[in-house]
Each structure stands twice: as structure tokens, then as C-alpha cells.
Amino acid sequence: MRACIQSSYPGRLSLGLVDGLEDRPHRFGNAPPRYNGAPGQDLWVIRQEAAGERSLELLRWGLIPHFYADKPKPPPINARVESAAQKPMFRQAYAKRRCIVPVDGFFEWKAIVGGAKQPFAFAMWDRAPFGLAGLWENWRDPTTGDWTRTFCVLTTRANALMRPIHDRMPVILRPTDHEPWLSGNAVEPEALGPYPDELMTLWPVSTRVNSPRNDDPGVIEPMVQASATAPLDGNSA
């Protein structure tokens, strides 16, 4: 997954997912919709402080562990859920700094004839917003002293809908797992596995989405599928 969709007003994306967030429209009044969120950009993330207070904030996509003197090149945008709890780069955040990335959907690319790649959008069947499991960090730049909060998205095995496109997919949290995940409590293993494909849909979109400069409603509009791409299954839009 290399881009995500946060096209709704941030309050709608987050308030229905997690308790403990207040709807304060003035915080988001100047925040434009994001139709083509990409690595290196600031995206909306729900996180929880050590004291238990929850907030919806803009964090940079690309994790920089707090104990790193320099930025990884490039900072990882994803972490495999199967190993994140053990890998030095992710294990502290996995234990103490989990987050939820509220989205309307995400993009993935499929290789087609001639080496080109066809982008697809993935979403819930009913187009409801959903939460991706993530990890966050607070990193201080040693050259400037400035602090930057960053995040990455956990990935798992692809479900049947995603598998013809890619062998990995983001971890989509079930509504009942939002609270334990954000609180750092134990989560059932199946909650971090492939999301049920019958609850999702996909559709091909324009290659305009390949550039993050194209951040408008047109990038998520369905396009007529080229004959070179694989047929969509019954869950497609």
C-alpha cells in the first residue's frame, strides 16, 4: 500500500471509530480533504497518550524511531504485523505507541502487460470509513531540535479480493478491536489477519493517482477497466 484516501471531514472519519475524541469542528475547518495521501505527507492519525488521552492529529507518514540519530532512508511506511513486535525498529512502538489511521480507502497497484501498473482503489462495500492499524513515534531532529511525530501502517497477508493485485494488504481493524488496539491491550490474532473480503470492494482508477500532486476527487473515480488487467471478481464496484 503506497497511498490512502482520507476524503471525508476528519471528524466523521474518526469519531465513529474510537470513543474519547471530542468533535471540535474548529480544529479541522481549514483541513482540506485528502484524496491521494502519500508517504512523506502529513495524514490524520488517532493516537493515545500514556495518560490515556486520545487525539486526532496530523502525523508524517514514514516512521522514524525516537532512538534513531538520523532518519532512515527512506523511513518505512509499512511494517509486517508478523514481525513488528520483535524487530528493533518497531517493537517499542508496537508495545507502547499504537495508532489508528482513519481512511475511506486505500490504493494498490497491479503489474500488467508491458511492465505498466494499473492502480486500484479498495474500500468497504458500503463505503463506510475504517481504521488501519499503525504505529507512531516522536523523533527529535538533532540538527534543529525540532520534534516530528511519524507513523507507519501494519500489513498482513492479502485476502482473496486483494490477492490478484498484491500479496500484502494493510491491517484493517474490526470495530470491536479499535479500543484494545489503541489502548495497547491484547488483540485476538485473527484481528490482525486478512480482513474479510466479502465486506470489501475494489475498482480500477486512473494512473493520475501515481502522482501525489493529483489530490482531487477525480483520482478515486472508477475507470473502465483495460482489457490487459485481470478481471475483477464479484465484490468489485
C-alpha positions in Angstrom: 0.0 0.0 0.0 1.6 3.3 -1.1 -1.3 5.8 -0.7 -4.5 6.2 1.2 -7.8 8.1 0.9 -8.9 10.4 3.7 -11.5 12.2 1.7 -14.0 12.9 4.4 -14.2 15.6 7.1 -11.7 14.3 9.7 -14.3 14.3 12.4 -16.5 11.9 10.5 -13.6 9.6 9.9 -12.5 9.4 13.5 -15.4 10.0 15.8 -17.3 6.9 14.7 -14.3 4.7 15.2 -13.0 5.4 18.7 -14.5 6.7 21.9 -12.9 9.6 23.8 -12.5 12.1 20.9 -14.4 15.3 21.0 -15.9 16.8 17.9 -14.3 20.2 17.6 -15.0 21.5 14.1 -12.7 24.5 14.5 -9.7 22.1 14.6 -10.5 20.8 11.2 -12.2 23.7 9.5 -9.1 24.6 7.4 -8.1 21.0 6.7 -8.8 20.1 3.1 -9.9 16.6 2.1 -7.1 14.2 1.2 -7.9 12.0 -1.8 -4.4 10.8 -2.5 -2.4 10.6 0.7 1.2 9.5 0.1 4.4 8.7 2.0 6.2 11.8 3.4 2.9 13.7 3.8 1.0 14.6 7.0 -2.1 12.5 7.4 -4.8 12.2 10.1 -4.0 9.6 12.8 -5.7 8.7 16.0 -3.3 8.1 18.9 -3.4 7.7 22.7 -1.0 9.4 25.2 0.5 7.5 28.1 -2.1 9.2 30.4 -4.9 7.8 28.3 -5.9 11.0 26.5 -6.8 10.4 22.8 -6.3 12.8 20.0 -6.7 13.1 16.2 -3.5 14.7 14.8 -1.6 15.1 11.6 1.5 12.8 11.6 4.1 12.3 8.9 3.8 9.0 7.0 7.2 7.3 7.3 8.3 6.0 10.8 11.4 7.4 12.4 12.1 5.6 15.8 12.7 8.0 18.6 16.1 6.4 19.3 17.5 7.0 15.8 20.1 9.7 15.4 19.3 10.1 11.7 16.3 9.4 9.6 16.1 6.0 7.9 16.5 6.3 4.2 13.7 6.1 3.4 11.6 5.9 6.6 9.4 2.8 6.4 5.8 3.4 5.6 4.7 -0.2 6.4 5.7 -2.9 8.9 4.8 -6.6 8.7 2.5 -7.5 11.5 4.0 -10.9 11.8 7.4 -9.5 12.9 6.8 -5.9 14.2 6.6 -6.9 17.8 10.2 -8.4 17.6 12.0 -6.1 15.1 14.2 -3.5 16.9 12.9 -0.7 14.6 9.2 -1.3 15.6 9.0 -3.3 18.8 8.9 -0.3 21.2 6.2 1.4 19.2 4.3 -1.9 18.9 4.2 -2.2 22.7 3.6 1.4 23.7 2.7 3.6 20.7 -0.1 2.1 18.6 -2.4 4.2 16.5 -5.3 4.0 14.0 -5.2 5.7 10.6 -8.9 6.5 9.7 -9.5 6.3 6.0 -12.2 5.8 3.4 -10.0 3.5 1.3 -6.5 2.8 0.0 -4.7 2.2 -3.3 -2.6 -0.7 -4.6 -1.0 -1.4 -8.0 -1.1 -4.4 -10.2 1.5 -5.2 -12.8 0.0 -5.6 -16.3 1.3 -6.4 -19.8 4.3 -4.3 -20.8 5.5 -3.6 -17.3 2.9 -0.9 -16.6 1.0 -0.9 -13.4 -2.8 -0.4 -13.0 -3.9 1.3 -9.8 -6.9 0.0 -7.9 -8.9 1.6 -5.1 -10.1 -0.6 -2.2 -12.8 0.3 0.3 -15.6 -1.1 2.4 -18.6 -2.5 0.5 -20.8 0.2 2.0 -18.1 2.9 1.6 -18.0 3.4 5.4 -14.8 4.8 6.9 -12.5 2.3 8.6 -9.3 2.2 10.6 -5.9 0.8 9.7 -3.6 -0.4 12.5 -0.5 1.6 12.8 2.5 2.5 15.0 3.7 6.1 15.8 6.9 7.7 17.1 8.1 11.1 18.3 11.5 11.9 16.8 13.8 14.9 17.6 16.0 16.2 14.7 19.4 16.5 16.2 20.4 19.3 13.8 17.4 21.6 14.5 16.0 20.3 17.8 12.5 20.1 16.2 10.2 17.2 17.0 8.3 15.3 14.4 5.6 12.7 15.0 5.6 9.9 12.4 3.7 6.7 11.7 3.7 3.5 9.7 0.9 1.1 8.7 0.9 -2.5 9.6 0.4 -5.0 6.8 -0.7 -8.6 6.7 -1.4 -11.4 4.2 -3.7 -10.5 1.4 -7.3 -11.6 1.4 -9.0 -13.2 -1.7 -10.0 -9.8 -3.0 -6.5 -8.3 -2.8 -4.5 -11.4 -3.8 -4.8 -10.9 -7.6 -3.3 -7.4 -7.1 -0.8 -7.9 -4.3 0.3 -10.4 -1.7 0.0 -8.0 1.2 -2.7 -5.7 2.5 -3.0 -3.2 5.4 -4.3 -4.5 8.7 -7.9 -3.3 8.8 -9.2 -3.4 12.4 -12.6 -4.7 13.2 -14.7 -2.2 15.1 -14.5 -4.3 18.2 -10.7 -4.2 18.1 -10.3 -0.4 17.9 -10.3 0.0 21.7 -7.9 -2.8 22.7 -5.5 -1.9 19.8 -5.3 1.8 20.7 -5.0 1.0 24.4 -2.1 -1.4 23.9 -4.0 -4.4 25.1 -4.0 -7.9 23.7 -5.8 -8.3 20.4 -7.1 -11.6 19.0 -4.7 -12.9 16.3 -7.4 -13.0 13.7 -8.0 -9.3 14.2 -4.6 -8.7 12.7 -5.0 -11.0 9.8 -6.6 -10.5 6.4 -9.9 -8.6 6.6 -13.0 -10.5 5.3 -13.0 -10.0 1.5 -16.8 -10.2 1.3 -17.0 -6.9 3.3 -14.8 -5.0 0.8 -14.9 -3.8 -2.8 -12.3 -2.6 -5.4 -12.3 -0.7 -8.7 -9.7 0.5 -11.2 -8.7 4.1 -11.1 -6.8 6.5 -13.3 -3.0 6.4 -13.3 -3.2 10.1 -12.2 -3.1 8.6 -8.7 0.5 7.7 -9.3 1.5 11.3 -8.6 0.6 12.8 -5.1 0.3 16.1 -6.9 -3.0 14.9 -8.2 -5.1 15.2 -5.0 -8.7 15.7 -6.1 -11.9 13.7 -6.3 -11.1 12.5 -9.8 -8.3 10.2 -8.7 -10.9 7.9 -6.9 -13.4 7.9 -9.7 -13.9 4.4 -11.3 -12.5 4.0 -14.8 -13.3 1.5 -17.5 -11.0 -1.4 -16.9 -8.4 -2.0 -19.6 -8.5 -5.4 -21.3 -4.9 -6.1 -20.2 -5.8 -6.1 -16.5 -7.1 -9.1 -14.6 -10.9 -9.4 -14.4 -12.5 -8.2 -11.2 -14.4 -10.6 -9.0 -17.9 -10.4 -7.7 -17.0 -7.9 -4.9 -16.0 -5.2 -7.4 -17.9 -1.9 -7.7 
